[in-house]
Amino acid sequence: MTIPFFQVTAFSQSVFGGNQACVMPMEAWLSDELLLQIARENAVAETAYLKRLDPGVYALRWFTPDLEMDLCGHATLASAHVVLNHLEPHLDRVEFDTQSGRLVVTRSEHGLDMALPNRMPASAELPHALAESLNRTPLEVHLARDFMLVYASQNDVEQFDVDRALFDRANLGTGGVIVTAPGEDCDFVSRFFTPQATILEDPVTGSAHCTLAPYWGARLGMSVMQAQQLSARRGALRCEVKEDHVQVSGQATTYLEGTVHLNQT
């Protein structure tokens, strides 16, 4: 069995920045176990699997090396890039049926615009296991799918770290921990960490901005914001809070194209 394979960098114009995703179009779903094995073999933050339903409409699933996710922004952006540049380049819009509903991505002057759910967080208490693992105490704690820790400055986010042994005592399922503060050269900055995950820090996390954008939009009194994720690879995102969703925009570029050969015995 062979499957087309694309490795795409999302939220950066450089193949050495942003966040990597493998995108694999297929005619029918393989077993969940095999999809997870492939994601582990790909060894990047996320593997996206596409199944074409109609012209410009695809079923989309996301797998980390550890589990299937309910939403992944950067792999959605990467999937749209593959559809609109490799599979159906005559289109300017693609729709994805996912666990989080139908997601629409369109070409624009900003690169690719994704319509993602609005996940406005609520104030919360930080679990003891997480609180003990942090190298600095946040000013605020909020929770949607992910815990969001708010700090005073960009330097706090840059210097943030966790004690991995303590951090991994927390089990957040498909959730993670967002660390955020006002930005120096943008409206806000962030980083994203996941306990018990093969990849501790996600380089650029589109889905986290479903929570970051409405929070910072309300705090700053802005609907359109520029954001940066301060991982080693760095990433840039444009966020716009709409009436019923969050629009997250960014660039993507293809790094690798090939074929996966599955020899199952």
N, C-alpha and C positions, 0 to 999 in steps of 0.2 A: 504494500500500500504506500502511495506517495501523497504528500500534502504540500501545497504551496506554502512558502514561508517568507515573511517580511519582518525585518527588525527595524523599528522606527524610533527616532528620538522625538519626544513630545515636549512642548513648551520651551523650545530653543531652536534657533536657526543653525546651531553647531551640532554636529553628530556627537561631540564630546561633552555636551551640556545636557540640560533637561533631564528627562526620565525615559528610560528605554522600555519598550514593549515589543513583544513578538506578536504578530498578527497572522493567524492561520485560517484561511477560508476553507470550508469543507462542505461536501454535498449532504452529509448526514452526520448527526452527532455520534461520536464514539462513546464508550462507557465513561462514567465519571472517573473511575479509577485510572483509565488510560489518559484522559485529559489531564489529570493531576500529575501523572508520571511524565508526560510531555512537558508540562510547565516546570517540573523540577529539572528536567534535562536541559531546558532552555536557559535556566539559571539567571533570569532577569526578574525585576520586580513583579511583572505581570505578563501573562500570556492571554491574548484575546482570541476567541474562536468565533468565526462568522459562518452563518448558514443563510444563503440567499433565499428569500421568500417571494419577492417580486422585484421588478426593476427598481433600484434605489431603496429597497427595504430588506433588512437583514435581521435575523435573530443573532444576539450577541451575548456571549458569556465570558466571564473574567476569572482567571485562576492565578493565584500566587503559587510559589513552590510549596505552600502549606495547605491551602484551602480555596474553595470557590468563594468569590466576593459578591456582595449584593450591588455594589457600584464601584466603578473605577474610572475616574475622569481622564487620566493621561492615556489609558489604553483605549478609551472611547475616541479621544482625539486621534490617536494613532490609527485606529480602525477606520475612521472617517478619511484620514489621509490616504490609506491604502485603497479604499473604494473610489475616492474621487480622483486619484492620480494613477492608479494601476488597473483596477477592475472595471470601473465605469467612468472614465475620465471626461465623458461628455456631460456628466451631471454636475450640478452645483449644490446639491442637497442630498443627504442620506438620512434615513430613519432606521433606528435600531429598536427592536423589541427586546426588553431586558427584565430582570427581576425588579428593577426600579421603575418599570413602566416604559413607555415609548420615549426615546431620546432622539432629538433632531439636531443635526449638525449641518451648518451651511458655510460655504465660502464667503469671505468678507474681506474688507480692507485690513482687518486685524489678523488675518490668517484663516482660522476656522473658529466659528462660533458654536458653542455647545449650550443647549438648553438643559440645565440640570435641576434637580429638586431643590427647593428652599428648605434648609434644615436649620432654622433659627434655634440657637441653643437656649437653655434655661440654666439659671444658677444652680450649682450642685456642690456637694461635699466630695472632696478627693478621697478615694479609698486609701486606707492606711498603708497598704502594700505599695501603692504608687507614691504617696507622700514621702515615705522613708527613702525612696530610691533617688529622689531629685537632688541636684547639687545646689538648687536655689528655690526659694519659696515664691509661688506666684501671688500676684495681687488679687486676681480673681480666678475662679474655677467655674466653668460652664460645661454643659453636657447636651449633645444631640446623639448622633451615632457614636461620635468620638468625644472624649474629654478635651476641652480647650482650656489651656492655661495662659492667662494674660499677664504679661510682664511690662515693666516701665519703659524699656529701651531696646533698640535693636541689638545693642551689645549684650544684653541679657539673653537674647535668643541665640546669638552667635556663640556665647560661652556656655550655653545650656548643655548639661550632660546627665546621664543616669548611671547608677550602679546596676549593671546588667543582671547580676544575680538577684538583687532585690526587685528590680523592675519586672523580671520574668515570673515573679510570683503572682502577678495580676493576670487574670484571663478576661479579656475584653471581647472575645469572639471575633467578629469581623471589624470591630472598632479599634481605634488607636488613640494616641495622645498628640494633640496639636499644641504647639508652643508658638505664641504670637506676641507682637508688640508693634507700636508705631514704627514706620520706616523712615530712614534718613533720606533716601532718594526715590521713595515711592510712598504710597499711602499706608501700607502695612506689610510686615514681613512675617514669615512663619517657618517652622520645621515640623516634621511629622515622624513619630516613633510608634512602633508596634511591639508590645510585649510578646514573648514566646515565638517570635517570627524568625525565619531564616535570615531575612534582611531587616535589621533593627531600624535603620532610618531610611524612609522612602525619599528618593531624591526630589521629586516634585509630585504633589498630590492634588489632582484636580478635584476629587470628591470632598476634600477638606474645605475647599472654598465654597461649598454649599452651606457651610456653617460660618466660615470666616467672613464672607461677603455681607450677609445680612447683619452680623454683629457689628462689623466696622462701618457699614453703611449707616446704621442707626446711631452709632457713637459719633461718627464724623459728620453726619448730616449730608451724606453724599450717596448718589445712586451709581456712579461710575467711578471705579477705583483701579489703580495700578498696584499690583502686588508682586513680591519676589519671595521665592522659597530659597532659604539660605543653606542648603546642603552643599556638599563639596562640588556637585555638578551644577548647581544653581539653575533656576528657572524663572521665567517672567510670564505673568498672567494678567489679563485684563478682565475685571469682574464688573458686571452690571446687574443690579438688583431690579428685577422686573416685578410686575404685580403678582404673578403666580409662579415664578421660577427665578433661578439665578443663571445668568448667561456668563459662561467662562470661555474666554477666547485665548488663542495662542498659536504659535507656529509649530510645524512638524516637518521632519525631513527623513527620507529613507536612508538607512545605513547599509542594509544588507538584504539581498533578495536571493532566494534559492528554493530547494525542495527538501522536505523531510522524508526519509525512507524508514518506514516502520516494518521491521522484520519480527513479527510476533511468533513465538514458539510455545 
